[in-house]
Amino acid sequence: MRFALAFLTSIAAAQTLTITHVNLIDITDGKIRPDTTVSIEANRIVNVSASTSRNPPRGIVVDGANQFLIPGLWDMHTHVYFDSTADAGTDLVLPLFLANGITGVRDMGSELDPVLHARDEINAHRMTGPRMIVSGPMLDGPTSQYKSAIAIKTPDDGRKAVAMLKTRGADFIKIQSGVPREAYFAIADEAKKQRIEFEGHVPDAIRASEAIAAGQRTFEHLIGIFEASSPDEDKYLTGKKTPGDFLNTYDAAREAAIIQLLAKNQVWQCPTLFWERGQWLVDAIDYNKDPDLAFAAKSWVTKQWPRSQKSILRSLDTDPLPVREKFVEHELNIIRKLHAAKVPFLAGTDTPAGVDVIPGVSLHLELQRFIAAGFTPLEALQTATLNPAKFYNKLTDYGPIAKGRIADLVLLRANPLDDIRNTREISAVIADGHYLSKADLDQLREKLKRLAALK
């Protein structure tokens, strides 16, 4: 049931579009510009001004009265073509992002050929989905459990993998937890030679301070910070570690030191907080009560998620539930301290690789977790709008809504600065200049529900 291309061709190509009388949210400072007109031609914003008769609308006219305009959202940790969910990548996962206002994703581990193809087809407007920044397969250890990974055993393996991915057109290198110690440093060195960023997990065999010194650009899931906050950090390089271990050996001075080092080097954090809740509290989740369950592929709900629950409980979550609940709160405290130290953050979800982590939907839930960690609604919104533009050094293309920037926009029925949950009150999406009206989005969502029931 392949409808992505058919749906896209039913939407007018990037066109002249005018949004009138809208409340424009300045994502840099949270100020609202009421009664604003935004004019779009092809895929660029050509004018932002007060709505007056001297500035008559052109092309398709969208009445934005009593609505709020924000930049398109980014999910900065996804796996579109990953292992058992890969067959849903094109028809379900990618369209779900657009249906939820996500106009850009950073893909942190997928099968190489499909993800490169999708990125290029979306850029050419031949496939429905958000713009994609991709790593291709992850670099993992010699006994990796993942199909969407390259097994790395030696430093030479690491160098060859980096060179191959750069040649094939990957945008960055994703590091996974199992990379051996010497291979990690070879990967870091080769990435510098190839002029390609490397991002991801702090591997089990590496200290957080070493990853910072090596130039790793992001830490995912707060990995490395827990270890560095413990006097047992050296033991964790080769031994067992659990949430209970981290809590029992937590040292505030060590935590402060690693936070200071992360702040000094401006190492980006993508904590995947909603996914973390599904990881550490997986036995407390009743996903059958999820109101968005209809958008999850049937095979995920009936096969993948139950298998994952059993696997997680068997291999990772050996601590009692109350201990793991305390650890999740500990994570939020770390986020608060990192944020206070001005360590930069990105919103990411790990979708669809987690239990009850539904593409598109999960990004909005991630923003709610940032609020739980003490962020203001504006700061939470910035993790999925302004911060990705800064991360990619693309403020001339993305970020604040202004003349000359790419037309990736979301029109909301309610103000997300009043309540971050209002990011889900979507009445229209403009993706690379393509206008998806409420009717288009409703049609897309219904098709996605029917497809999910068959997957």
VENJO-V302749 format. One record per residue. RES is the residue in three letters. PHI is phi in whole degrees, -180 to 180 (NA if undefined). OMEGA is omega as a letter, one per 40 degrees, with the letter a starting at -180 (999 if undefined). Layout:
# VENJO-V302749
res=RES phi=PHI omega=OMEGA
res=RES phi=PHI omega=OMEGA
This chain:
# VENJO-V302749
res=MET phi=NA omega=a
res=ARG phi=-93 omega=a
res=PHE phi=-121 omega=a
res=ALA phi=-58 omega=a
res=LEU phi=-66 omega=i
res=ALA phi=-62 omega=a
res=PHE phi=-66 omega=a
res=LEU phi=-62 omega=a
res=THR phi=-70 omega=i
res=SER phi=-79 omega=i
res=ILE phi=-97 omega=i
res=ALA phi=-57 omega=i
res=ALA phi=-60 omega=i
res=ALA phi=-47 omega=a
res=GLN phi=-138 omega=i
res=THR phi=-76 omega=a
res=LEU phi=-143 omega=i
res=THR phi=-130 omega=i
res=ILE phi=-103 omega=a
res=THR phi=-110 omega=i
res=HIS phi=55 omega=a
res=VAL phi=-95 omega=i
res=ASN phi=-87 omega=a
res=LEU phi=-91 omega=i
res=ILE phi=-92 omega=i
res=ASP phi=-80 omega=a
res=ILE phi=-73 omega=i
res=THR phi=-80 omega=a
res=ASP phi=-131 omega=i
res=GLY phi=81 omega=i
res=LYS phi=-71 omega=a
res=ILE phi=-109 omega=i
res=ARG phi=-99 omega=a
res=PRO phi=-74 omega=i
res=ASP phi=49 omega=a
res=THR phi=-108 omega=i
res=THR phi=-111 omega=i
res=VAL phi=-118 omega=a
res=SER phi=-106 omega=a
res=ILE phi=-128 omega=i
res=GLU phi=-131 omega=a
res=ALA phi=55 omega=a
res=ASN phi=-112 omega=a
res=ARG phi=-123 omega=i
res=ILE phi=-79 omega=a
res=VAL phi=-106 omega=i
res=ASN phi=-163 omega=i
res=VAL phi=-134 omega=a
res=SER phi=-156 omega=i
res=ALA phi=-65 omega=i
res=SER phi=-78 omega=i
res=THR phi=-137 omega=i
res=SER phi=-67 omega=i
res=ARG phi=-78 omega=a
res=ASN phi=-126 omega=a
res=PRO phi=-65 omega=a
res=PRO phi=-68 omega=i
res=ARG phi=-129 omega=i
res=GLY phi=69 omega=i
res=ILE phi=-70 omega=a
res=VAL phi=-109 omega=i
res=VAL phi=-113 omega=i
res=ASP phi=-80 omega=a
res=GLY phi=-99 omega=a
res=ALA phi=-57 omega=i
res=ASN phi=65 omega=i
res=GLN phi=-121 omega=a
res=PHE phi=-127 omega=a
res=LEU phi=-108 omega=i
res=ILE phi=-126 omega=i
res=PRO phi=-64 omega=i
res=GLY phi=-58 omega=a
res=LEU phi=-86 omega=i
res=TRP phi=-118 omega=i
res=ASP phi=-103 omega=a
res=MET phi=-96 omega=i
res=HIS phi=-153 omega=a
res=THR phi=-132 omega=i
res=HIS phi=-141 omega=a
res=VAL phi=-70 omega=a
res=TYR phi=-118 omega=a
res=PHE phi=-118 omega=i
res=ASP phi=46 omega=a
res=SER phi=-72 omega=i
res=THR phi=-99 omega=a
res=ALA phi=-62 omega=a
res=ASP phi=-69 omega=i
res=ALA phi=-97 omega=a
res=GLY phi=-58 omega=a
res=THR phi=-75 omega=a
res=ASP phi=-85 omega=a
res=LEU phi=-116 omega=a
res=VAL phi=-64 omega=a
res=LEU phi=-62 omega=i
res=PRO phi=-63 omega=i
res=LEU phi=-61 omega=i
res=PHE phi=-60 omega=a
res=LEU phi=-61 omega=a
res=ALA phi=-61 omega=a
res=ASN phi=-112 omega=i
res=GLY phi=82 omega=i
res=ILE phi=-90 omega=a
res=THR phi=-105 omega=i
res=GLY phi=-152 omega=i
res=VAL phi=-138 omega=i
res=ARG phi=-105 omega=a
res=ASP phi=-91 omega=a
res=MET phi=-102 omega=i
res=GLY phi=153 omega=i
res=SER phi=-149 omega=i
res=GLU phi=-59 omega=a
res=LEU phi=-64 omega=a
res=ASP phi=-61 omega=i
res=PRO phi=-62 omega=a
res=VAL phi=-74 omega=i
res=LEU phi=-66 omega=i
res=HIS phi=-62 omega=a
res=ALA phi=-63 omega=i
res=ARG phi=-55 omega=a
res=ASP phi=-73 omega=i
res=GLU phi=-69 omega=i
res=ILE phi=-66 omega=i
res=ASN phi=-60 omega=i
res=ALA phi=-90 omega=i
res=HIS phi=62 omega=i
res=ARG phi=-107 omega=i
res=MET phi=-144 omega=i
res=THR phi=-82 omega=i
res=GLY phi=168 omega=i
res=PRO phi=-78 omega=i
res=ARG phi=-62 omega=a
res=MET phi=-126 omega=i
res=ILE phi=-112 omega=a
res=VAL phi=-129 omega=i
res=SER phi=-101 omega=a
res=GLY phi=74 omega=a
res=PRO phi=-67 omega=i
res=MET phi=-74 omega=i
res=LEU phi=-97 omega=a
res=ASP phi=-129 omega=a
res=GLY phi=-74 omega=a
res=PRO phi=-67 omega=i
res=THR phi=-117 omega=a
res=SER phi=-57 omega=i
res=GLN phi=-87 omega=a
res=TYR phi=-99 omega=i
res=LYS phi=-70 omega=a
res=SER phi=-87 omega=a
res=ALA phi=-147 omega=i
res=ILE phi=-106 omega=a
res=ALA phi=-73 omega=a
res=ILE phi=-115 omega=i
res=LYS phi=-111 omega=a
res=THR phi=-123 omega=i
res=PRO phi=-57 omega=i
res=ASP phi=-65 omega=i
res=ASP phi=-57 omega=a
res=GLY phi=-64 omega=a
res=ARG phi=-64 omega=a
res=LYS phi=-64 omega=a
res=ALA phi=-65 omega=i
res=VAL phi=-62 omega=a
res=ALA phi=-64 omega=i
res=MET phi=-64 omega=a
res=LEU phi=-66 omega=i
res=LYS phi=-63 omega=a
res=THR phi=-64 omega=a
res=ARG phi=-74 omega=i
res=GLY phi=107 omega=i
res=ALA phi=-62 omega=a
res=ASP phi=-86 omega=i
res=PHE phi=-163 omega=i
res=ILE phi=-108 omega=i
res=LYS phi=-104 omega=i
res=ILE phi=-96 omega=i
res=GLN phi=-109 omega=a
res=SER phi=-66 omega=a
res=GLY phi=-89 omega=a
res=VAL phi=-61 omega=i
res=PRO phi=-63 omega=a
res=ARG phi=-58 omega=a
res=GLU phi=-67 omega=i
res=ALA phi=-65 omega=i
res=TYR phi=-59 omega=a
res=PHE phi=-67 omega=i
res=ALA phi=-68 omega=i
res=ILE phi=-62 omega=i
res=ALA phi=-61 omega=a
res=ASP phi=-66 omega=a
res=GLU phi=-67 omega=i
res=ALA phi=-61 omega=i
res=LYS phi=-65 omega=i
res=LYS phi=-65 omega=a
res=GLN phi=-84 omega=a
res=ARG phi=57 omega=i
res=ILE phi=-135 omega=a
res=GLU phi=-71 omega=i
res=PHE phi=-124 omega=a
res=GLU phi=-143 omega=i
res=GLY phi=131 omega=a
res=HIS phi=-74 omega=i
res=VAL phi=-82 omega=a
res=PRO phi=-57 omega=a
res=ASP phi=-57 omega=a
res=ALA phi=-88 omega=a
res=ILE phi=-125 omega=i
res=ARG phi=-78 omega=i
res=ALA phi=-59 omega=a
res=SER phi=-63 omega=i
res=GLU phi=-70 omega=i
res=ALA phi=-65 omega=i
res=ILE phi=-63 omega=a
res=ALA phi=-64 omega=a
res=ALA phi=-77 omega=i
res=GLY phi=96 omega=i
res=GLN phi=-63 omega=a
res=ARG phi=-83 omega=i
res=THR phi=-133 omega=i
res=PHE phi=-112 omega=i
res=GLU phi=-101 omega=i
res=HIS phi=65 omega=a
res=LEU phi=67 omega=i
res=ILE phi=-61 omega=a
res=GLY phi=99 omega=a
res=ILE phi=-75 omega=i
res=PHE phi=-58 omega=a
res=GLU phi=-62 omega=a
res=ALA phi=-68 omega=i
res=SER phi=-90 omega=a
res=SER phi=-128 omega=i
res=PRO phi=-68 omega=i
res=ASP phi=-92 omega=a
res=GLU phi=-54 omega=a
res=ASP phi=-64 omega=i
res=LYS phi=-65 omega=a
res=TYR phi=-68 omega=i
res=LEU phi=-65 omega=a
res=THR phi=-131 omega=a
res=GLY phi=-113 omega=a
res=LYS phi=-71 omega=i
res=LYS phi=-150 omega=a
res=THR phi=-136 omega=i
res=PRO phi=-53 omega=i
res=GLY phi=-62 omega=i
res=ASP phi=-62 omega=a
res=PHE phi=-63 omega=a
res=LEU phi=-68 omega=a
res=ASN phi=-71 omega=a
res=THR phi=-112 omega=a
res=TYR phi=-58 omega=i
res=ASP phi=-128 omega=a
res=ALA phi=-61 omega=a
res=ALA phi=-67 omega=i
res=ARG phi=-66 omega=i
res=GLU phi=-61 omega=i
res=ALA phi=-60 omega=a
res=ALA phi=-67 omega=a
res=ILE phi=-71 omega=i
res=ILE phi=-65 omega=i
res=GLN phi=-62 omega=a
res=LEU phi=-68 omega=i
res=LEU phi=-64 omega=i
res=ALA phi=-67 omega=a
res=LYS phi=-59 omega=a
res=ASN phi=-96 omega=i
res=GLN phi=50 omega=i
res=VAL phi=-83 omega=a
res=TRP phi=-69 omega=i
res=GLN phi=-114 omega=i
res=CYS phi=-122 omega=a
res=PRO phi=-80 omega=i
res=THR phi=46 omega=a
res=LEU phi=-66 omega=i
res=PHE phi=-68 omega=i
res=TRP phi=-63 omega=i
res=GLU phi=-59 omega=i
res=ARG phi=-62 omega=i
res=GLY phi=-76 omega=i
res=GLN phi=-82 omega=a
res=TRP phi=-83 omega=a
res=LEU phi=-115 omega=a
res=VAL phi=-61 omega=a
res=ASP phi=-81 omega=i
res=ALA phi=-104 omega=a
res=ILE phi=-98 omega=i
res=ASP phi=-110 omega=a
res=TYR phi=-69 omega=i
res=ASN phi=-67 omega=i
res=LYS phi=-96 omega=a
res=ASP phi=-66 omega=a
res=PRO phi=-66 omega=i
res=ASP phi=-103 omega=a
res=LEU phi=-59 omega=a
res=ALA phi=-63 omega=i
res=PHE phi=-90 omega=i
res=ALA phi=-89 omega=i
res=ALA phi=-57 omega=a
res=LYS phi=-56 omega=a
res=SER phi=-67 omega=i
res=TRP phi=-65 omega=a
res=VAL phi=-70 omega=a
res=THR phi=-92 omega=a
res=LYS phi=-123 omega=a
res=GLN phi=-66 omega=a
res=TRP phi=-65 omega=i
res=PRO phi=-60 omega=i
res=ARG phi=-63 omega=a
res=SER phi=-64 omega=i
res=GLN phi=-57 omega=a
res=LYS phi=-64 omega=a
res=SER phi=-65 omega=a
res=ILE phi=-63 omega=a
res=LEU phi=-64 omega=a
res=ARG phi=-75 omega=a
res=SER phi=-104 omega=a
res=LEU phi=-120 omega=a
res=ASP phi=-94 omega=a
res=THR phi=-85 omega=i
res=ASP phi=-78 omega=i
res=PRO phi=-61 omega=a
res=LEU phi=-54 omega=i
res=PRO phi=-59 omega=i
res=VAL phi=-67 omega=a
res=ARG phi=-68 omega=i
res=GLU phi=-64 omega=i
res=LYS phi=-65 omega=i
res=PHE phi=-66 omega=i
res=VAL phi=-61 omega=i
res=GLU phi=-67 omega=i
res=HIS phi=-62 omega=i
res=GLU phi=-60 omega=i
res=LEU phi=-63 omega=i
res=ASN phi=-66 omega=i
res=ILE phi=-63 omega=i
res=ILE phi=-58 omega=a
res=ARG phi=-59 omega=a
res=LYS phi=-71 omega=i
res=LEU phi=-61 omega=a
res=HIS phi=-65 omega=i
res=ALA phi=-63 omega=i
res=ALA phi=-84 omega=i
res=LYS phi=68 omega=i
res=VAL phi=-74 omega=a
res=PRO phi=-80 omega=a
res=PHE phi=-125 omega=i
res=LEU phi=-127 omega=i
res=ALA phi=-88 omega=i
res=GLY phi=-149 omega=a
res=THR phi=-127 omega=a
res=ASP phi=69 omega=a
res=THR phi=-68 omega=e
res=PRO phi=-95 omega=a
res=ALA phi=-81 omega=a
res=GLY phi=-108 omega=i
res=VAL phi=-77 omega=i
res=ASP phi=59 omega=i
res=VAL phi=-111 omega=a
res=ILE phi=-97 omega=a
res=PRO phi=-51 omega=i
res=GLY phi=84 omega=a
res=VAL phi=-58 omega=a
res=SER phi=-65 omega=i
res=LEU phi=-65 omega=i
res=HIS phi=-66 omega=i
res=LEU phi=-71 omega=i
res=GLU phi=-63 omega=i
res=LEU phi=-62 omega=i
res=GLN phi=-67 omega=i
res=ARG phi=-69 omega=i
res=PHE phi=-64 omega=i
res=ILE phi=-62 omega=i
res=ALA phi=-62 omega=i
res=ALA phi=-89 omega=i
res=GLY phi=102 omega=i
res=PHE phi=-72 omega=i
res=THR phi=-75 omega=i
res=PRO phi=-55 omega=i
res=LEU phi=-64 omega=a
res=GLU phi=-64 omega=i
res=ALA phi=-63 omega=a
res=LEU phi=-63 omega=i
res=GLN phi=-63 omega=a
res=THR phi=-64 omega=a
res=ALA phi=-116 omega=a
res=THR phi=-135 omega=a
res=LEU phi=-67 omega=a
res=ASN phi=-65 omega=i
res=PRO phi=-60 omega=i
res=ALA phi=-64 omega=i
res=LYS phi=-67 omega=a
res=PHE phi=-57 omega=a
res=TYR phi=-90 omega=a
res=ASN phi=53 omega=a
res=LYS phi=-125 omega=a
res=LEU phi=-68 omega=i
res=THR phi=-78 omega=i
res=ASP phi=-108 omega=a
res=TYR phi=-127 omega=i
res=GLY phi=94 omega=a
res=PRO phi=-57 omega=a
res=ILE phi=-76 omega=a
res=ALA phi=-158 omega=i
res=LYS phi=-55 omega=i
res=GLY phi=96 omega=a
res=ARG phi=-82 omega=i
res=ILE phi=-67 omega=a
res=ALA phi=-83 omega=i
res=ASP phi=-111 omega=a
res=LEU phi=-143 omega=i
res=VAL phi=-132 omega=i
res=LEU phi=-101 omega=a
res=LEU phi=-114 omega=i
res=ARG phi=-82 omega=a
res=ALA phi=-144 omega=a
res=ASN phi=-82 omega=i
res=PRO phi=-70 omega=i
res=LEU phi=-78 omega=i
res=ASP phi=-81 omega=a
res=ASP phi=-157 omega=a
res=ILE phi=-60 omega=i
res=ARG phi=-64 omega=i
res=ASN phi=-72 omega=i
res=THR phi=-63 omega=i
res=ARG phi=-89 omega=a
res=GLU phi=-86 omega=a
res=ILE phi=-89 omega=i
res=SER phi=-109 omega=i
res=ALA phi=-164 omega=i
res=VAL phi=-131 omega=i
res=ILE phi=-114 omega=a
res=ALA phi=-117 omega=a
res=ASP phi=53 omega=i
res=GLY phi=86 omega=i
res=HIS phi=-88 omega=a
res=TYR phi=-94 omega=i
res=LEU phi=-111 omega=a
res=SER phi=-74 omega=i
res=LYS phi=-58 omega=i
res=ALA phi=-64 omega=i
res=ASP phi=-61 omega=a
res=LEU phi=-66 omega=i
res=ASP phi=-62 omega=i
res=GLN phi=-64 omega=i
res=LEU phi=-63 omega=a
res=ARG phi=-63 omega=i
res=GLU phi=-65 omega=i
res=LYS phi=-64 omega=a
res=LEU phi=-67 omega=i
res=LYS phi=-62 omega=a
res=ARG phi=-65 omega=i
res=LEU phi=-67 omega=i
res=ALA phi=-58 omega=a
res=ALA phi=-68 omega=a
res=LEU phi=-100 omega=a
res=LYS phi=-84 omega=999
